[in-house]
């Protein structure tokens, strides 16, 4: 997301200037407001901050406590910082935009990416049958995350080997999204984290739901996800950690795409 803000493709509303980007973090509470009650100085926390404010690419950031949860004790700060955006996106997509539960058949595109890797694990925790797409080098990783079947998109066309799924989680868009409507059951749901062109026409043609959404920060849901981490049902996938003074290189890497999991910036005082 941050690389899209830098390029001007996403608006943060009317941010203060200068704009400090960065939308998820893990760190230690150094000060609390007079009306704060849930956390104390010294607590280890993680958060998806208000995107209108940002500020995570800095040594200090002020965050409303409603957006904060206790950091899972089994994770490093870098691992914890990689989770809020992707895990909240996956959770809200699967449980709010779609009704994934035991027995639901789900196709997750980009199963090795940030959102996809979280979604595979959360869908399995919900009891779903999970099919995921991934590149050749990531097939085994996605299988280890819990996918019942992994399709190598470099050698197979998913629409030729999968059909009658209840839910598609689209993290890619474009041609992949277009081809995904044909594998849904009548009455199924496609949820996308990118825009769905001509959504109404596609709903009518395929007799399915087609929903594009953008996640919202939510501390209580983040606490639920922390519980999944502590119980071993959710683990972050971190590909690369950059120091803060190499933030530009980190954003360029994200823009190139193709990552396995998340790219993280480490801010050490």
Secondary structure as UniProt FT lines:
FT   HELIX           2..7
FT   STRAND          24..28
FT   TURN            34..35
FT   TURN            41..42
FT   STRAND          44..48
FT   TURN            51..53
FT   HELIX           65..67
FT   STRAND          68..70
FT   TURN            73..74
FT   HELIX           77..81
FT   TURN            82..83
FT   HELIX           84..92
FT   HELIX           93..97
FT   TURN            102..103
FT   STRAND          105..108
FT   TURN            111..112
FT   HELIX           114..125
FT   TURN            126..127
FT   STRAND          129..134
FT   HELIX           136..138
FT   HELIX           139..144
FT   TURN            145..146
FT   STRAND          149..152
FT   TURN            153..155
FT   HELIX           158..161
FT   STRAND          165..170
FT   HELIX           174..180
FT   HELIX           181..183
FT   STRAND          184..192
FT   TURN            197..198
FT   HELIX           199..206
FT   STRAND          209..212
FT   HELIX           219..230
FT   TURN            231..232
FT   STRAND          238..243
FT   HELIX           244..246
FT   HELIX           247..256
FT   STRAND          261..266
//
